[in-house]
Structures are given as structure tokens and as C-alpha cells.
Amino acid sequence: MDGLATAAGHEDRQVPLKNYCKGLLLAGERKSIEPMAARLDPTRVQPMRQSLHHLVAKAPWSDEALLEQVRNEVLPAMQKHGPVVAWIVDDTGFPKKGKHSVGVARQYCGQVGKQDNCRVAVSLSAATWSSSLPIGYRLYLPKEWAEDAARREKTEVPEAFEFQTKPEIALEQIRAALAAKVPGGIVLADAAYGINTEFRHGLTELELHYVVGVQSSMTVWEPGKQPLPAKPRGRMGRPPRLLHRTPDHRPVTVKQLAMKLPSSVFQEVTWREGTDRKLRSRFAAVRVRPAHRDYWKAAPHAEEWLLIEWPQGEEEPTKYWVSTLPPTTKLKALIKMAKHRWIIERDYEELKQELGLGHFEGRNWRGFHHHATLCIAAYGFLVAERNRFSPSARAGHLGFVASGPAPDFRPRGSPRTPRTA
């Protein structure tokens, strides 16, 4: 806490910052300013509320400096049990009524699984095999917001932030992590990012390997095939240099390719232990060349892995990934890395349900990011504490027998059932 308080700069911010983090970690359904102030100091709620509000909505401390401090404290604790293996790109939505809070627009919201009025933030997390921590976090500003000077001014959006797509924001976060010399890993992302060719090319230019989801409509050249070379030179004009296709020589979608593969190519693979069972499915991996607009290129795209998941009993494959991991990569290693995105679902569940990531009620840009940074700081504390124990101990296998009733791990709102110690 002292390190965080120092990173916040001015001495007057140190006590409010410690109070805010304490408020996030205390029990309570809502982690917005008013209820936190009431829990922190029931006898002087109003002064406490004003102190917390000034810290998060007004004080000009740097989110980047504080996140760097969190990273410097937490990553070494995580790495005691293994190296950083992945950088995970993701975004998360926060349902929000009205239209005045910064970034609110009708867009896809993962929390409700459909288009809705919400805000969306893009994040980058560093992950070992057993832990993960958000190291970059930024609000996605829809184009209608980015180009609305009046709303920008009212919500105090800095001039430096212009419209960027989510993949562009993610690439910027990755470049910042490289510049800060954060321990590197393989980049993981879902199909919303993986289908973006510029995003994948950007990672390759940064010399980073990736395993990213793609949609079934992505086009590739079948194994062993590629676009035709440039046409022969004619009698006049410059010699052709662009690749080309013919009606009989065209790429296919990854779904079409998967459906043509013989069943013997698919293997049943277990990639990790789940909560109550081993996680298994059928997979195949083949080497392909992406075909996106290669008719504007003089050389074909490099070969990559196409990983296909086709669970037993399903009529067609359910998931696809492309990867630049080396050609010698074993199938199980490829699957294990592709599936490792699950770890940040746990992060967001805890950040939202226990630490109030989506509970900030202000409307301005600074408050949204300050609140999120302090939530990540509080979560980082929990991650570091858990890493004082081995992964098996954190999973509940200490072997100790405690007296008294067994702990109640019910999902919030579910009926209580009798349990035996």
C-alpha cells in the first residue's frame, strides 16, 4: 500500500488511496463511493465520501504509474510458481443506462451476451499457468463519442485520445508492455481480435507469437496450396507482380476445410483438470496459409497453424484458432495455449463481483479509469497473497482438516443447503 500511495504522487492522496483500496476489499454488495464511505467511517460519512470522490474523479494522478507499481509488486510473486507464458487480450462490457456517461453506446456487451447500452474496456493481462493480472486497461471510445466535441468536453476526455478500434487499442497496450520490458508471453485473443488481419500482422511485426480465435468464415489455402504466381508478362506494359487466383484455384473457409478433413485427423485430447472433471474434446491441427487479400501481394502469407475443435456429437466444428507457434509444436501444447484464455474469466468475475469494477457511478473519463486502476490494485494484492501458497494449496488441497462448519461457496443468491464439515 505504501508503494501504491507513493506512485499516486502528492502526499494528500496517500490516505484517501489507502481508504479507497480498503473500501474495495471490505465486504459489501456495492463498491461505489457512497456505500464504501459508510463502511469506512460510519460516523463521518460525508467527509469520507468527499475524500474518496476527489481522489477518484478529480485528482490528476497517473493510471499508468500506479499500474506499473502494481505490476512490479505482483508479477514477481506470480513468477515464483512459473514464468509468464501468455499476454491475454480481452474486453469487458458494463451495462449502463442513459447516454451521458463517457463511452456509453449501444454495442455488443459480453456481460449480457447481446447488443445493449453499455461501456466497453479493452485490457491486456500477463498470465502464468496458475495466475493472471491485468497490466493494461482502457475504455473503448465509440466513433460517435470520439467525434462529438461537446460530449468529450463534458466528460473530460483528453484530447490525445482519438477514435481507435479495439484491436488498435490492444496493439498499443502490447507496445507499451514491450517498452516497459514486461516478461513476455504468447499473445492470446478471441475471434473479435483474431479475425482482424492488421492485428495479427502487427503482432508478427513486433516479433510476438500468437494463438488467436478466428471465425468460421476466415479464408485460407488448403494444406500444400497457395495463390498462383504473377501472370506471365504481356507484350506491353510493366511485368505483372501480384499473385492471382482462378475459378478452379481458390481458397476455402476454415469451416469448409474442417468439414473436408478425414475423421482420423481429429484426436481426443485432455488439456486440463476442470472443477469437477477433466476437460476433453476432439481437435485437429493443420498447416495453412491465410488468404485475406493476398491478390494484392507479391508473395503469399506465411504458413500458420489452423487449430480446429470439433466436440464429439456436434454436427460441425465449434471453434477455430490460427497460430504462429513453430511448425514443430505438439498438438497438446497448441491446445493448452489456445485454451489458456479461460484464466482471465476468473479475473473479471472477481473484479466485477467482489471488487466492484463496474460500480463506479461517475460520468467522466478520469473517474472511470481511476476506479478501474484501484480495483486492479486491490485484485493484485489478492493475487500476490494467493501466490504465497503453491497452486495445489490455492486449489484447496492443503490436506488440513478445519474444525467447525465447512465454508459456504454458494453462488451469490442461491439457496443455502446444509453442509457437513
C-alpha positions as CSV (number, residue, x, y, z in Angstrom):
1,M,0.0,0.0,0.0
2,D,2.8,2.4,0.7
3,G,4.2,1.7,-2.8
4,L,0.9,2.5,-4.4
5,A,0.4,5.6,-2.3
6,T,3.9,6.9,-3.4
7,A,3.1,6.2,-7.0
8,A,-0.1,8.3,-6.7
9,G,2.2,11.3,-6.2
10,H,1.0,14.1,-3.9
11,E,1.1,13.3,-0.2
12,D,-2.5,14.4,0.2
13,R,-3.6,11.5,-1.9
14,Q,-1.9,8.7,0.1
15,V,-4.5,8.3,2.9
16,P,-7.6,8.5,0.5
17,L,-5.9,6.0,-1.8
18,K,-5.4,3.5,1.1
19,N,-9.0,4.1,2.2
20,Y,-10.3,3.5,-1.3
21,C,-8.5,0.2,-1.7
22,K,-9.6,-0.8,1.8
23,G,-13.2,0.0,0.8
24,L,-12.9,-2.2,-2.3
25,L,-11.6,-5.1,-0.3
26,L,-14.2,-4.9,2.6
27,A,-17.4,-6.9,2.4
28,G,-20.4,-5.3,0.8
29,E,-22.6,-5.6,-2.3
30,R,-21.9,-2.1,-3.8
31,K,-18.4,-0.7,-4.2
32,S,-19.4,2.8,-5.3
33,I,-18.2,5.8,-3.3
34,E,-21.3,6.3,-1.1
35,P,-21.6,2.8,0.4
36,M,-17.8,2.5,0.7
37,A,-17.7,5.7,2.7
38,A,-20.4,4.5,5.0
39,R,-18.5,1.3,5.7
40,L,-15.1,3.0,6.1
41,D,-16.3,5.7,8.6
42,P,-19.9,5.4,9.7
43,T,-19.6,8.5,12.0
44,R,-18.2,10.8,9.3
45,V,-19.7,9.6,6.0
46,Q,-19.9,12.9,4.2
47,P,-16.2,13.9,4.7
48,M,-15.1,10.4,3.7
49,R,-17.3,10.5,0.6
50,Q,-15.8,13.8,-0.5
51,S,-12.3,12.5,0.1
52,L,-12.9,9.3,-2.0
53,H,-14.7,11.3,-4.7
54,H,-11.9,13.8,-5.1
55,L,-9.3,11.0,-5.3
56,V,-11.0,9.0,-8.0
57,A,-12.8,11.7,-10.0
58,K,-10.7,14.8,-9.7
59,A,-7.1,14.1,-8.6
60,P,-4.7,14.0,-11.6
61,W,-2.5,11.0,-10.7
62,S,-1.3,8.7,-13.4
63,D,-3.1,5.4,-14.0
64,E,0.0,4.1,-15.9
65,A,2.3,4.9,-13.0
66,L,0.0,3.1,-10.5
67,L,-0.4,0.0,-12.7
68,E,3.3,-0.1,-13.1
69,Q,3.7,-0.2,-9.4
70,V,1.1,-3.0,-9.1
71,R,2.9,-4.9,-11.8
72,N,6.3,-4.6,-10.1
73,E,4.8,-5.9,-6.9
74,V,2.6,-8.7,-8.2
75,L,4.4,-10.3,-11.1
76,P,7.5,-11.4,-9.1
77,A,5.1,-13.1,-6.7
78,M,3.3,-14.8,-9.6
79,Q,6.6,-15.9,-11.2
80,K,7.6,-17.8,-8.0
81,H,5.5,-20.7,-9.4
82,G,6.4,-20.4,-13.0
83,P,7.2,-17.9,-15.8
84,V,4.8,-15.6,-17.6
85,V,3.6,-17.7,-20.5
86,A,0.9,-15.5,-22.2
87,W,-0.3,-12.0,-22.7
88,I,-4.1,-12.1,-23.0
89,V,-6.1,-9.5,-24.9
90,D,-9.7,-9.2,-24.0
91,D,-12.5,-6.7,-23.5
92,T,-15.3,-6.5,-21.0
93,G,-18.7,-4.7,-21.0
94,F,-20.6,-2.8,-18.3
95,P,-24.3,-2.3,-18.9
96,K,-25.2,1.4,-18.3
97,K,-28.4,3.3,-18.8
98,G,-28.6,6.7,-20.3
99,K,-26.2,8.3,-22.8
100,H,-24.2,10.9,-20.7
101,S,-21.6,8.6,-19.1
102,V,-18.3,8.6,-21.0
103,G,-18.2,5.9,-23.7
104,V,-21.8,4.7,-23.3
105,A,-23.3,3.5,-26.6
106,R,-25.4,0.7,-27.9
107,Q,-22.9,-2.1,-28.7
108,Y,-22.2,-5.7,-28.0
109,C,-21.9,-6.4,-24.3
110,G,-20.4,-9.7,-23.2
111,Q,-21.9,-9.5,-19.8
112,V,-25.5,-9.8,-21.2
113,G,-24.4,-11.6,-24.4
114,K,-26.1,-9.2,-26.9
115,Q,-26.2,-5.6,-28.1
116,D,-27.1,-3.3,-25.3
117,N,-26.4,0.1,-23.8
118,C,-23.0,-0.3,-22.2
119,R,-19.4,0.8,-21.9
120,V,-16.6,-1.5,-23.0
121,A,-13.0,-1.5,-21.8
122,V,-10.0,-3.3,-23.5
123,S,-7.4,-5.0,-21.3
124,L,-4.1,-6.7,-21.5
125,S,-3.2,-9.3,-18.9
126,A,0.0,-11.1,-18.1
127,A,-0.5,-14.8,-17.2
128,T,1.4,-17.7,-15.8
129,W,-0.1,-21.2,-15.9
130,S,-1.7,-20.5,-12.5
131,S,-2.3,-16.8,-12.2
132,S,-3.0,-13.7,-14.2
133,L,-3.1,-9.9,-13.7
134,P,-4.4,-7.1,-15.9
135,I,-1.5,-4.8,-16.8
136,G,-3.3,-2.5,-19.3
137,Y,-6.8,-1.2,-19.2
138,R,-8.5,1.4,-21.4
139,L,-12.1,2.5,-22.2
140,Y,-13.1,1.9,-25.8
141,L,-14.5,5.2,-27.1
142,P,-17.0,4.6,-29.9
143,K,-16.7,6.7,-33.1
144,E,-19.8,8.8,-32.3
145,W,-18.2,9.7,-29.0
146,A,-14.8,10.4,-30.3
147,E,-16.2,12.8,-32.9
148,D,-18.6,14.6,-30.5
149,A,-16.7,17.6,-29.2
150,A,-19.4,18.7,-26.7
151,R,-19.7,15.2,-25.1
152,R,-15.9,14.9,-24.9
153,E,-15.6,18.2,-23.2
154,K,-18.4,17.4,-20.7
155,T,-16.8,14.1,-19.7
156,E,-13.3,15.4,-19.8
157,V,-11.9,13.1,-22.4
158,P,-8.2,14.1,-23.0
159,E,-7.5,15.5,-26.5
160,A,-4.8,12.9,-27.1
161,F,-7.4,10.1,-27.3
162,E,-8.9,9.9,-30.7
163,F,-11.0,7.0,-32.2
164,Q,-9.3,3.7,-32.2
165,T,-10.7,0.2,-32.9
166,K,-10.4,-2.3,-30.1
167,P,-7.6,-4.2,-31.9
168,E,-5.7,-0.9,-32.3
169,I,-6.0,-0.2,-28.6
170,A,-4.8,-3.7,-27.8
171,L,-1.7,-3.3,-30.0
172,E,-1.0,0.0,-28.3
173,Q,-1.1,-1.8,-24.9
174,I,1.2,-4.5,-26.2
175,R,3.7,-2.0,-27.5
176,A,3.6,-0.3,-24.0
177,A,4.2,-3.6,-22.3
178,L,7.2,-4.3,-24.6
179,A,8.6,-0.9,-23.9
180,A,8.3,-1.4,-20.2
181,K,10.1,-4.8,-20.6
182,V,7.2,-6.8,-19.0
183,P,8.1,-10.5,-19.1
184,G,6.8,-11.7,-22.5
185,G,4.4,-14.4,-23.5
186,I,2.4,-15.7,-26.4
187,V,-0.4,-13.4,-27.3
188,L,-3.9,-14.9,-26.8
189,A,-7.2,-13.3,-28.0
190,D,-10.7,-14.3,-29.1
191,A,-12.1,-14.1,-32.6
192,A,-13.1,-10.4,-32.3
193,Y,-9.3,-9.7,-32.4
194,G,-8.0,-12.7,-34.3
195,I,-10.2,-12.1,-37.3
196,N,-8.5,-8.7,-37.7
197,T,-5.6,-9.2,-40.2
198,E,-3.9,-5.9,-39.2
199,F,-3.9,-7.0,-35.6
200,R,-2.2,-10.3,-36.4
201,H,0.3,-8.6,-38.8
202,G,1.0,-6.1,-36.0
203,L,1.9,-8.9,-33.6
204,T,4.2,-10.5,-36.2
205,E,5.9,-7.2,-36.8
206,L,6.6,-7.0,-33.1
207,E,8.1,-10.5,-33.3
208,L,5.4,-12.0,-31.0
209,H,3.9,-15.4,-31.5
210,Y,0.1,-15.7,-31.1
211,V,-2.8,-18.1,-30.8
212,V,-6.0,-16.3,-31.6
213,G,-9.5,-17.3,-32.3
214,V,-11.0,-16.8,-35.8
215,Q,-14.5,-17.0,-37.3
216,S,-15.5,-20.0,-39.4
217,S,-15.7,-17.6,-42.4
218,M,-12.0,-16.9,-42.5
219,T,-10.4,-17.9,-45.8
220,V,-7.2,-20.0,-46.1
221,W,-5.4,-22.1,-48.6
222,E,-5.7,-25.8,-48.0
223,P,-2.5,-27.6,-46.8
224,G,0.1,-27.6,-49.5
225,K,-1.6,-25.0,-51.6
226,Q,-1.1,-21.2,-52.1
227,P,-2.1,-18.5,-54.6
228,L,-0.8,-18.7,-58.1
229,P,2.3,-16.7,-59.0
230,A,2.1,-13.5,-61.1
231,K,0.8,-13.9,-64.6
232,P,3.3,-14.1,-67.5
233,R,4.5,-10.7,-68.8
234,G,2.5,-9.4,-71.8
235,R,3.9,-7.8,-74.9
236,M,3.3,-4.3,-73.5
237,G,3.4,-2.6,-70.1
238,R,5.1,-3.5,-66.8
239,P,5.5,-7.1,-65.8
240,P,2.7,-8.4,-63.5
241,R,3.9,-9.0,-60.0
242,L,0.7,-9.7,-58.0
243,L,-0.5,-13.1,-57.0
244,H,-3.7,-14.3,-58.5
245,R,-6.5,-16.9,-58.4
246,T,-8.6,-18.7,-61.0
247,P,-12.1,-20.2,-60.7
248,D,-10.5,-23.6,-60.2
249,H,-7.8,-22.5,-57.8
250,R,-9.4,-20.6,-54.9
251,P,-9.1,-20.5,-51.1
252,V,-11.7,-22.1,-48.8
253,T,-13.2,-21.0,-45.5
254,V,-11.8,-22.7,-42.4
255,K,-15.2,-24.4,-41.9
256,Q,-15.1,-25.8,-45.4
257,L,-11.6,-27.1,-44.8
258,A,-12.6,-28.7,-41.5
259,M,-15.6,-30.4,-42.9
260,K,-13.4,-32.0,-45.7
261,L,-10.8,-33.4,-43.2
262,P,-10.9,-37.1,-42.6
263,S,-12.1,-38.1,-39.1
264,S,-8.8,-39.8,-38.5
265,V,-7.1,-36.4,-38.3
266,F,-9.1,-35.5,-35.2
267,Q,-7.8,-36.6,-31.8
268,E,-9.4,-36.7,-28.4
269,V,-7.2,-34.5,-26.1
270,T,-7.4,-33.6,-22.4
271,W,-6.0,-30.1,-21.8
272,R,-6.5,-29.5,-18.1
273,E,-8.4,-30.5,-14.9
274,G,-11.7,-28.7,-14.6
275,T,-13.7,-28.1,-11.4
276,D,-15.3,-31.5,-11.4
277,R,-13.9,-33.3,-14.4
278,K,-11.1,-33.4,-16.9
279,L,-11.7,-31.1,-19.9
280,R,-11.6,-33.1,-23.1
281,S,-12.6,-32.6,-26.7
282,R,-11.7,-33.5,-30.3
283,F,-9.1,-31.4,-32.1
284,A,-7.2,-31.3,-35.4
285,A,-4.3,-29.0,-36.4
286,V,-3.1,-28.4,-40.0
287,R,-0.7,-26.0,-41.6
288,V,-2.4,-23.4,-43.9
289,R,-1.8,-20.0,-45.4
290,P,-4.2,-17.2,-44.7
291,A,-5.7,-15.9,-47.9
292,H,-7.0,-12.4,-46.9
293,R,-6.5,-10.1,-49.9
294,D,-3.3,-11.9,-51.0
295,Y,-4.2,-10.9,-54.6
296,W,-2.8,-7.5,-53.6
297,K,0.5,-9.0,-52.6
298,A,3.6,-10.2,-54.4
299,A,4.3,-13.0,-52.0
300,P,1.8,-15.3,-50.2
301,H,1.2,-15.1,-46.4
302,A,3.4,-17.3,-44.3
303,E,2.1,-20.7,-43.2
304,E,0.4,-20.9,-39.8
305,W,-1.3,-23.4,-37.7
306,L,-5.1,-23.8,-38.0
307,L,-6.5,-25.5,-34.9
308,I,-10.0,-26.9,-35.1
309,E,-12.2,-28.1,-32.2
310,W,-15.0,-30.5,-33.1
311,P,-16.6,-32.0,-30.0
312,Q,-18.0,-35.5,-30.1
313,G,-21.6,-35.4,-31.0
314,E,-21.6,-32.0,-32.7
315,E,-22.7,-31.7,-36.3
316,E,-19.8,-29.3,-37.2
317,P,-16.7,-27.7,-35.5
318,T,-17.4,-25.2,-32.8
319,K,-14.1,-23.2,-32.6
320,Y,-11.1,-22.3,-34.7
321,W,-7.8,-20.7,-34.0
322,V,-4.8,-19.6,-36.0
323,S,-1.3,-19.6,-34.6
324,T,2.3,-18.6,-35.5
325,L,3.8,-21.1,-33.0
326,P,6.6,-23.1,-34.6
327,P,5.8,-26.0,-37.0
328,T,7.3,-28.4,-34.5
329,T,4.7,-27.5,-31.8
330,K,2.9,-30.6,-30.5
331,L,-0.9,-30.7,-30.7
332,K,-1.5,-30.8,-27.0
333,A,0.8,-27.8,-26.4
334,L,-1.1,-25.9,-29.1
335,I,-4.4,-26.7,-27.5
336,K,-3.3,-25.9,-23.9
337,M,-2.1,-22.5,-25.0
338,A,-5.3,-21.7,-27.0
339,K,-7.5,-22.7,-24.1
340,H,-5.5,-20.7,-21.5
341,R,-7.7,-17.6,-22.1
342,W,-10.1,-19.1,-19.5
343,I,-7.9,-17.8,-16.7
344,I,-8.9,-14.1,-17.2
345,E,-12.6,-15.1,-16.9
346,R,-11.8,-15.7,-13.3
347,D,-10.1,-12.3,-13.0
348,Y,-13.1,-10.5,-14.4
349,E,-15.6,-12.5,-12.3
350,E,-13.8,-11.5,-9.2
351,L,-13.1,-7.9,-10.3
352,K,-16.8,-7.4,-11.0
353,Q,-18.5,-9.4,-8.3
354,E,-16.1,-8.9,-5.4
355,L,-14.2,-5.7,-6.1
356,G,-16.9,-3.6,-7.8
357,L,-15.1,-3.0,-11.2
358,G,-18.4,-1.9,-12.8
359,H,-19.8,0.0,-9.8
360,F,-18.3,3.5,-10.5
361,E,-21.2,5.9,-10.8
362,G,-19.4,8.9,-12.2
363,R,-19.5,10.0,-15.8
364,N,-16.0,11.3,-16.6
365,W,-13.0,9.7,-18.3
366,R,-10.7,10.1,-15.3
367,G,-13.0,8.7,-12.8
368,F,-13.8,5.6,-14.9
369,H,-10.0,4.8,-15.3
370,H,-9.0,5.7,-11.7
371,H,-11.7,3.4,-10.2
372,A,-10.6,0.6,-12.5
373,T,-6.9,1.1,-11.7
374,L,-7.6,0.9,-7.9
375,C,-9.8,-2.2,-8.5
376,I,-6.9,-3.8,-10.3
377,A,-4.5,-2.7,-7.5
378,A,-6.8,-4.4,-4.9
379,Y,-7.0,-7.5,-7.1
380,G,-3.3,-7.5,-7.5
381,F,-3.0,-7.7,-3.7
382,L,-5.2,-10.8,-3.6
383,V,-3.2,-12.4,-6.4
384,A,0.1,-11.8,-4.6
385,E,-1.3,-13.2,-1.4
386,R,-2.5,-16.3,-3.1
387,N,0.9,-16.8,-4.6
388,R,2.4,-17.2,-1.2
389,F,1.0,-20.7,-1.4
390,S,1.5,-23.4,-4.0
391,P,-1.1,-23.7,-6.9
392,S,-2.3,-27.0,-5.4
393,A,-2.9,-25.3,-2.0
394,R,-4.8,-22.5,-3.7
395,A,-7.0,-25.1,-5.3
396,G,-8.0,-26.4,-1.8
397,H,-5.6,-29.4,-1.5
398,L,-3.7,-28.4,1.6
399,G,-4.7,-31.6,3.4
400,F,-5.7,-29.7,6.6
401,V,-8.9,-30.6,8.4
402,A,-10.5,-27.5,9.9
403,S,-12.9,-27.6,12.8
404,G,-16.4,-26.1,12.6
405,P,-18.7,-25.9,9.6
406,A,-17.4,-26.2,6.0
407,P,-17.1,-22.8,4.2
408,D,-20.1,-21.8,2.1
409,F,-19.1,-21.4,-1.5
410,R,-22.6,-20.9,-2.9
411,P,-23.1,-18.7,-5.9
412,R,-24.5,-15.4,-4.8
413,G,-28.3,-15.5,-4.4
414,S,-28.6,-19.3,-4.5
415,P,-30.4,-21.1,-1.6
416,R,-28.3,-22.3,1.3
417,T,-28.0,-26.1,1.6
418,P,-26.9,-27.9,4.7
419,R,-23.2,-29.0,4.6
420,T,-21.1,-31.2,6.8
421,A,-17.6,-30.3,8.0
